[in-house]
């Protein structure tokens, strides 16, 4: 089939002032298979509303969740001793800091929102978008929903306990409904009311940090007054099964997850090359310190049997 070149002039609206101006001609073949000359469209830019402190608040608020309140007893049961439980928490913090440094390097090299999607696309450009697509699909289908489901279930459980003051088993469907409602509320806030969501995130982060500080203060205050209980023979009963430490570390890493939150919204962070490392690493170090001290406070007040 003979191809006929058809010149076509395209017009677009310029953002500043609404003036119209023509851009270069685009030549199409009759078969529509080739575009010989095309001006790429400029991507829409997000408003940079996040600073250092609001970015750090996002990291701290994302990390501090159900993990620190629901997993310490499970980790202690897995490893068998108070001392080894503390070692696992510290080890988890060290590994998380190393992973955070790696993500900071990636984020400053490619300061674009998207996180792993952008990094995979830069590392494996061919086939185009294949690996980023597979990763995003697995994250949407498995990774993010599983973490959200766990947090939602714990949220519903704690909400029912706070509302009734009873430790008896509550309706699982009521707990799930509360968790789904909280997740939906957060999604709508971040989707339609970005500035209000940032303020709410900052307020809730302050509340969670103050709660952990209160736990640490009360725990060590009681320990100073009447002595420690859980650290009598710290490593007695330590497990020797490797599977126990795999399970414990999995729970610790779940509790520390969230330090990559800013990598997904770099386009909204002011001066990302400077603020991303400070906010991400600072938020993780603050959280790790609170986690380790909170666990120590638990064991100061409670003995292992409790």
TAWOHU-V717606 format. One record per residue. N is the residue number from 1. RES is the residue in one small letter. PSI is psi as a letter, one per 20 degrees, with the letter a starting at -180 (999 if undefined). OMEGA is omega in degrees with one decimal (999 if undefined). NEAR is the number of other C-alpha atoms within 12 Angstrom. Layout:
# TAWOHU-V717606
n=N res=RES psi=PSI omega=OMEGA near=NEAR
n=N res=RES psi=PSI omega=OMEGA near=NEAR
This chain:
# TAWOHU-V717606
n=1 res=x psi=p omega=-179.2 near=6
n=2 res=x psi=p omega=-179.2 near=7
n=3 res=x psi=p omega=178.6 near=13
n=4 res=x psi=p omega=179.1 near=14
n=5 res=x psi=p omega=-178.6 near=19
n=6 res=x psi=o omega=178.3 near=17
n=7 res=x psi=p omega=-179.4 near=17
n=8 res=x psi=p omega=177.9 near=18
n=9 res=x psi=p omega=-177.2 near=17
n=10 res=x psi=q omega=178.6 near=16
n=11 res=x psi=q omega=176.2 near=15
n=12 res=x psi=r omega=-179.9 near=16
n=13 res=x psi=p omega=176.7 near=14
n=14 res=x psi=p omega=-173.6 near=14
n=15 res=x psi=h omega=-173.7 near=11
n=16 res=x psi=o omega=172.2 near=8
n=17 res=x psi=i omega=177.7 near=8
n=18 res=x psi=j omega=179.2 near=9
n=19 res=x psi=q omega=178.8 near=11
n=20 res=x psi=p omega=176.0 near=13
n=21 res=x psi=q omega=-178.9 near=15
n=22 res=x psi=q omega=177.2 near=15
n=23 res=x psi=a omega=-173.1 near=18
n=24 res=x psi=q omega=-179.3 near=17
n=25 res=x psi=q omega=176.9 near=18
n=26 res=x psi=p omega=-175.8 near=22
n=27 res=x psi=p omega=179.7 near=23
n=28 res=x psi=q omega=169.3 near=20
n=29 res=x psi=r omega=-178.9 near=19
n=30 res=x psi=h omega=179.6 near=15
n=31 res=x psi=i omega=-179.4 near=14
n=32 res=x psi=j omega=-174.6 near=14
n=33 res=x psi=h omega=-176.3 near=12
n=34 res=x psi=q omega=170.0 near=16
n=35 res=x psi=o omega=-170.5 near=19
n=36 res=x psi=h omega=-178.2 near=17
n=37 res=x psi=o omega=-176.5 near=17
n=38 res=x psi=p omega=175.9 near=17
n=39 res=x psi=p omega=-177.7 near=17
n=40 res=x psi=q omega=-179.7 near=10
n=41 res=x psi=q omega=178.2 near=10
n=42 res=x psi=p omega=-179.5 near=9
n=43 res=x psi=q omega=177.6 near=8
n=44 res=x psi=p omega=-178.0 near=8
n=45 res=x psi=p omega=175.7 near=14
n=46 res=x psi=q omega=178.5 near=16
n=47 res=x psi=p omega=-179.0 near=15
n=48 res=x psi=n omega=-176.0 near=20
n=49 res=x psi=i omega=-175.2 near=24
n=50 res=x psi=p omega=173.1 near=32
n=51 res=x psi=a omega=-178.2 near=29
n=52 res=x psi=g omega=-174.4 near=29
n=53 res=x psi=g omega=177.2 near=27
n=54 res=x psi=h omega=174.7 near=35
n=55 res=x psi=g omega=177.4 near=44
n=56 res=x psi=h omega=177.8 near=37
n=57 res=x psi=h omega=177.5 near=40
n=58 res=x psi=g omega=-179.7 near=41
n=59 res=x psi=g omega=-179.7 near=42
n=60 res=x psi=g omega=-179.2 near=43
n=61 res=x psi=h omega=178.3 near=40
n=62 res=x psi=h omega=-179.2 near=34
n=63 res=x psi=g omega=-177.0 near=40
n=64 res=x psi=o omega=179.7 near=40
n=65 res=x psi=c omega=-176.4 near=35
n=66 res=x psi=i omega=-173.0 near=32
n=67 res=x psi=g omega=-175.5 near=35
n=68 res=x psi=h omega=-177.9 near=37
n=69 res=x psi=h omega=-174.5 near=27
n=70 res=x psi=i omega=-173.5 near=24
n=71 res=x psi=h omega=-177.3 near=30
n=72 res=x psi=g omega=-179.9 near=36
n=73 res=x psi=h omega=178.9 near=28
n=74 res=x psi=h omega=178.5 near=25
n=75 res=x psi=g omega=177.8 near=39
n=76 res=x psi=g omega=178.9 near=40
n=77 res=x psi=h omega=-178.1 near=24
n=78 res=x psi=g omega=-173.9 near=30
n=79 res=x psi=h omega=170.8 near=35
n=80 res=x psi=i omega=-178.8 near=30
n=81 res=x psi=q omega=-179.6 near=34
n=82 res=x psi=g omega=-178.0 near=39
n=83 res=x psi=g omega=-179.9 near=29
n=84 res=x psi=h omega=175.1 near=32
n=85 res=x psi=g omega=177.6 near=43
n=86 res=x psi=h omega=177.8 near=37
n=87 res=x psi=g omega=-179.5 near=27
n=88 res=x psi=g omega=178.5 near=35
n=89 res=x psi=g omega=178.9 near=41
n=90 res=x psi=g omega=178.3 near=28
n=91 res=x psi=g omega=177.1 near=23
n=92 res=x psi=h omega=177.5 near=34
n=93 res=x psi=g omega=-179.6 near=33
n=94 res=x psi=g omega=179.5 near=24
n=95 res=x psi=g omega=180.0 near=24
n=96 res=x psi=h omega=177.0 near=33
n=97 res=x psi=g omega=178.3 near=31
n=98 res=x psi=g omega=177.9 near=19
n=99 res=x psi=h omega=178.4 near=23
n=100 res=x psi=g omega=178.2 near=33
n=101 res=x psi=g omega=178.0 near=26
n=102 res=x psi=g omega=178.4 near=22
n=103 res=x psi=h omega=177.0 near=30
n=104 res=x psi=g omega=178.7 near=36
n=105 res=x psi=g omega=177.7 near=25
n=106 res=x psi=g omega=-178.3 near=32
n=107 res=x psi=h omega=178.5 near=35
n=108 res=x psi=h omega=175.3 near=28
n=109 res=x psi=h omega=179.2 near=21
n=110 res=x psi=m omega=-175.1 near=27
n=111 res=x psi=m omega=177.8 near=31
n=112 res=x psi=q omega=177.3 near=31
n=113 res=x psi=q omega=178.7 near=27
n=114 res=x psi=h omega=177.5 near=27
n=115 res=x psi=c omega=-174.4 near=32
n=116 res=x psi=h omega=178.8 near=33
n=117 res=x psi=g omega=-179.8 near=30
n=118 res=x psi=h omega=-177.5 near=31
n=119 res=x psi=h omega=178.1 near=29
n=120 res=x psi=h omega=179.1 near=24
n=121 res=x psi=h omega=178.7 near=24
n=122 res=x psi=h omega=-178.0 near=22
n=123 res=x psi=h omega=-177.7 near=18
n=124 res=x psi=m omega=-176.8 near=17
n=125 res=x psi=i omega=179.8 near=16
n=126 res=x psi=p omega=-9.0 near=12
n=127 res=x psi=q omega=-171.7 near=14
n=128 res=x psi=p omega=173.7 near=16
n=129 res=x psi=j omega=-177.9 near=21
n=130 res=x psi=g omega=-178.3 near=19
n=131 res=x psi=g omega=174.7 near=22
n=132 res=x psi=h omega=179.1 near=25
n=133 res=x psi=g omega=-179.7 near=22
n=134 res=x psi=g omega=179.5 near=19
n=135 res=x psi=g omega=-179.8 near=23
n=136 res=x psi=h omega=178.4 near=22
n=137 res=x psi=g omega=178.8 near=17
n=138 res=x psi=h omega=178.4 near=16
n=139 res=x psi=g omega=-179.4 near=19
n=140 res=x psi=h omega=-175.3 near=15
n=141 res=x psi=h omega=-173.0 near=15
n=142 res=x psi=g omega=-169.7 near=15
n=143 res=x psi=f omega=-177.1 near=17
n=144 res=x psi=g omega=179.7 near=20
n=145 res=x psi=h omega=-179.2 near=18
n=146 res=x psi=g omega=176.8 near=16
n=147 res=x psi=g omega=178.9 near=27
n=148 res=x psi=h omega=178.6 near=29
n=149 res=x psi=g omega=178.7 near=24
n=150 res=x psi=g omega=179.1 near=27
n=151 res=x psi=h omega=-179.6 near=33
n=152 res=x psi=g omega=179.2 near=33
n=153 res=x psi=g omega=178.8 near=33
n=154 res=x psi=h omega=178.1 near=30
n=155 res=x psi=g omega=178.5 near=30
n=156 res=x psi=h omega=179.2 near=30
n=157 res=x psi=g omega=-178.5 near=32
n=158 res=x psi=h omega=178.1 near=28
n=159 res=x psi=g omega=178.9 near=24
n=160 res=x psi=h omega=178.4 near=26
n=161 res=x psi=g omega=179.2 near=19
n=162 res=x psi=h omega=-177.5 near=13
n=163 res=x psi=h omega=-175.5 near=14
n=164 res=x psi=h omega=-177.7 near=13
n=165 res=x psi=j omega=-178.5 near=13
n=166 res=x psi=q omega=179.9 near=13
n=167 res=x psi=j omega=-179.4 near=13
n=168 res=x psi=r omega=179.9 near=12
n=169 res=x psi=p omega=177.1 near=16
n=170 res=x psi=r omega=179.9 near=21
n=171 res=x psi=p omega=179.4 near=15
n=172 res=x psi=h omega=-179.4 near=18
n=173 res=x psi=h omega=176.6 near=16
n=174 res=x psi=g omega=177.7 near=22
n=175 res=x psi=g omega=179.5 near=27
n=176 res=x psi=h omega=-180.0 near=26
n=177 res=x psi=g omega=177.6 near=22
n=178 res=x psi=g omega=178.5 near=26
n=179 res=x psi=g omega=178.3 near=28
n=180 res=x psi=g omega=179.5 near=24
n=181 res=x psi=g omega=178.4 near=20
n=182 res=x psi=g omega=179.0 near=23
n=183 res=x psi=g omega=178.7 near=24
n=184 res=x psi=g omega=177.9 near=16
n=185 res=x psi=g omega=179.3 near=18
n=186 res=x psi=h omega=179.5 near=23
n=187 res=x psi=g omega=-179.7 near=16
n=188 res=x psi=h omega=179.5 near=15
n=189 res=x psi=g omega=-177.4 near=19
n=190 res=x psi=h omega=179.7 near=19
n=191 res=x psi=h omega=-172.6 near=14
n=192 res=x psi=i omega=-177.4 near=13
n=193 res=x psi=m omega=-170.5 near=16
n=194 res=x psi=g omega=-178.3 near=21
n=195 res=x psi=g omega=177.9 near=19
n=196 res=x psi=h omega=178.3 near=17
n=197 res=x psi=h omega=178.2 near=25
n=198 res=x psi=g omega=178.2 near=29
n=199 res=x psi=g omega=178.7 near=23
n=200 res=x psi=g omega=177.3 near=22
n=201 res=x psi=g omega=-179.8 near=30
n=202 res=x psi=g omega=179.7 near=26
n=203 res=x psi=g omega=-179.8 near=19
n=204 res=x psi=h omega=176.7 near=23
n=205 res=x psi=g omega=177.7 near=31
n=206 res=x psi=g omega=179.7 near=23
n=207 res=x psi=g omega=-178.9 near=19
n=208 res=x psi=h omega=178.5 near=27
n=209 res=x psi=g omega=178.8 near=30
n=210 res=x psi=h omega=177.7 near=20
n=211 res=x psi=g omega=178.3 near=21
n=212 res=x psi=h omega=176.5 near=32
n=213 res=x psi=h omega=177.6 near=25
n=214 res=x psi=g omega=178.0 near=19
n=215 res=x psi=g omega=-179.7 near=28
n=216 res=x psi=g omega=-177.5 near=27
n=217 res=x psi=g omega=-179.1 near=22
n=218 res=x psi=g omega=-178.4 near=22
n=219 res=x psi=g omega=-179.2 near=28
n=220 res=x psi=h omega=175.7 near=26
n=221 res=x psi=g omega=177.0 near=19
n=222 res=x psi=h omega=179.4 near=20
n=223 res=x psi=h omega=178.1 near=23
n=224 res=x psi=h omega=-175.8 near=15
n=225 res=x psi=g omega=-174.1 near=13
n=226 res=x psi=j omega=177.5 near=13
n=227 res=x psi=r omega=-179.2 near=19
n=228 res=x psi=q omega=179.3 near=24
n=229 res=x psi=g omega=-171.2 near=26
n=230 res=x psi=i omega=-176.1 near=29
n=231 res=x psi=j omega=-179.3 near=26
n=232 res=x psi=g omega=174.7 near=18
n=233 res=x psi=n omega=-162.6 near=18
n=234 res=x psi=h omega=-173.3 near=25
n=235 res=x psi=j omega=177.8 near=21
n=236 res=x psi=p omega=178.3 near=19
n=237 res=x psi=j omega=-179.2 near=20
n=238 res=x psi=p omega=-178.3 near=25
n=239 res=x psi=q omega=177.1 near=24
n=240 res=x psi=j omega=-179.1 near=16
n=241 res=x psi=p omega=179.4 near=14
n=242 res=x psi=h omega=-178.8 near=13
n=243 res=x psi=h omega=178.8 near=13
n=244 res=x psi=h omega=-178.9 near=24
n=245 res=x psi=h omega=174.0 near=30
n=246 res=x psi=g omega=178.6 near=19
n=247 res=x psi=g omega=-179.1 near=23
n=248 res=x psi=g omega=179.9 near=35
n=249 res=x psi=h omega=176.4 near=35
n=250 res=x psi=g omega=179.6 near=25
n=251 res=x psi=h omega=178.6 near=33
n=252 res=x psi=g omega=179.8 near=42
n=253 res=x psi=h omega=174.7 near=32
n=254 res=x psi=g omega=179.5 near=34
n=255 res=x psi=h omega=-179.0 near=39
n=256 res=x psi=i omega=-176.2 near=44
n=257 res=x psi=q omega=-179.7 near=37
n=258 res=x psi=i omega=-178.6 near=35
n=259 res=x psi=i omega=177.1 near=46
n=260 res=x psi=j omega=-173.0 near=40
n=261 res=x psi=h omega=-177.4 near=35
n=262 res=x psi=h omega=179.3 near=48
n=263 res=x psi=h omega=179.7 near=41
n=264 res=x psi=i omega=-177.7 near=31
n=265 res=x psi=k omega=-179.2 near=31
n=266 res=x psi=h omega=-179.5 near=40
n=267 res=x psi=i omega=178.3 near=31
n=268 res=x psi=j omega=-177.5 near=30
n=269 res=x psi=p omega=177.1 near=37
n=270 res=x psi=p omega=-179.6 near=25
n=271 res=x psi=m omega=-171.5 near=22
n=272 res=x psi=h omega=-178.7 near=34
n=273 res=x psi=h omega=179.5 near=26
n=274 res=x psi=g omega=-171.0 near=22
n=275 res=x psi=h omega=-178.8 near=30
n=276 res=x psi=g omega=179.3 near=46
n=277 res=x psi=g omega=-178.6 near=36
n=278 res=x psi=g omega=-176.8 near=31
n=279 res=x psi=g omega=-176.4 near=39
n=280 res=x psi=g omega=-178.2 near=50
n=281 res=x psi=h omega=177.6 near=39
n=282 res=x psi=g omega=178.6 near=28
n=283 res=x psi=g omega=179.2 near=40
n=284 res=x psi=g omega=-179.8 near=43
n=285 res=x psi=g omega=176.5 near=32
n=286 res=x psi=g omega=-178.2 near=30
n=287 res=x psi=g omega=-179.8 near=45
n=288 res=x psi=g omega=178.0 near=38
n=289 res=x psi=g omega=179.1 near=29
n=290 res=x psi=h omega=-179.7 near=33
n=291 res=x psi=g omega=-177.9 near=41
n=292 res=x psi=g omega=179.5 near=34
n=293 res=x psi=h omega=178.1 near=27
n=294 res=x psi=g omega=177.0 near=31
n=295 res=x psi=g omega=176.8 near=41
n=296 res=x psi=h omega=178.9 near=36
n=297 res=x psi=h omega=176.3 near=34
n=298 res=x psi=g omega=-174.3 near=37
n=299 res=x psi=h omega=175.6 near=36
n=300 res=x psi=h omega=-176.3 near=33
n=301 res=x psi=g omega=-173.9 near=30
n=302 res=x psi=q omega=171.4 near=24
n=303 res=x psi=r omega=-173.9 near=23
n=304 res=x psi=h omega=-178.5 near=30
n=305 res=x psi=h omega=-179.4 near=15
n=306 res=x psi=999 omega=999 near=14
